[in-house]
Amino acid sequence: MTTRARQTSRQHLDLVITRLDNIAAGSPDPLTPGEAGHYAAIIKAHRADADRDASDLHKLTVARRAATEKIRAAEATIRELEHDLAALRPATTTKEN
């Protein structure tokens, strides 16, 4: 979601919250069917955005976990190869005086 879309989304939510707060405070101005439909559409859109965000987060978490496992496997392979390489090197001797 772009910055502008987030800003517009927040403004829509603020509008819904303000309107519902006014009604809850006893405003004699009830919601019209058009307003109710508009606010329901705003809330449904936000719920859909939240669902997409949750799905994206899950996918990223799974991908990060897989990448972490690949890194661990690669590190283990490197350690094993370093050990094998060290075993192949001829032993060095030190001269004692």
C-alpha positions in Angstrom: 0.0 0.0 0.0 1.4 3.4 -1.0 1.8 6.3 1.4 -1.0 8.1 -0.3 -3.3 5.1 -0.1 -2.5 4.6 3.6 -3.3 8.3 4.2 -6.6 8.0 2.4 -7.4 4.8 4.2 -6.7 6.5 7.6 -8.9 9.5 6.6 -11.7 7.1 5.8 -11.4 5.3 9.1 -11.2 8.6 11.0 -14.5 9.6 9.2 -16.2 6.4 10.2 -14.9 6.6 13.8 -16.0 10.3 14.2 -19.4 9.6 12.7 -20.0 6.5 15.0 -18.6 8.4 18.0 -21.2 11.2 17.3 -24.0 8.7 17.1 -22.8 7.0 20.3 -22.8 10.4 22.0 -26.4 10.8 21.3 -26.4 12.7 18.0 -30.0 12.8 16.7 -28.6 12.5 13.1 -28.9 8.8 12.3 -27.0 7.1 9.6 -28.6 7.1 6.2 -28.7 3.9 4.2 -26.2 5.4 1.9 -23.8 6.3 4.7 -24.2 2.9 6.3 -23.4 1.2 2.9 -20.4 3.6 2.4 -19.0 2.9 5.9 -19.6 -0.9 5.5 -17.6 -0.8 2.3 -14.7 1.1 4.0 -14.6 -1.4 6.9 -14.7 -4.4 4.5 -11.9 -2.9 2.5 -9.8 -2.4 5.7 -10.6 -6.0 6.7 -9.5 -7.2 3.3 -6.3 -5.2 3.6 -5.6 -6.6 7.1 -6.2 -10.1 5.7 -3.7 -9.5 2.9 -1.2 -8.1 5.3 -1.5 -11.1 7.5 -1.1 -13.4 4.5 1.9 -11.5 3.3 3.4 -11.6 6.8 2.9 -15.3 7.0 4.6 -15.8 3.6 7.5 -13.6 4.6 7.9 -15.5 7.9 7.9 -18.8 6.0 10.4 -17.5 3.5 12.7 -16.1 6.2 12.5 -19.4 8.1 13.5 -21.3 4.9 16.3 -18.9 4.2 17.6 -19.3 7.7 17.6 -23.0 7.3 19.5 -22.8 4.1 22.1 -20.5 5.7 22.5 -23.0 8.6 22.9 -25.9 6.2 25.4 -23.9 4.1 27.4 -23.0 7.3 27.4 -26.7 8.4 28.7 -27.7 4.9 31.4 -25.0 5.1 32.5 -26.3 8.5 32.5 -29.8 7.3 34.6 -28.9 4.2 37.0 -26.9 6.3 37.4 -29.9 8.6 38.0 -32.2 5.6 40.5 -29.7 4.1 42.4 -29.5 7.4 42.6 -33.3 7.4 44.1 -33.4 3.9 46.8 -30.9 4.7 50.1 -32.4 5.7 51.0 -32.1 9.3 53.5 -29.4 10.0 56.3 -30.0 12.4 58.0 -27.4 14.5 61.7 -27.4 15.2 62.8 -27.4 18.7 66.1 -25.8 19.6 
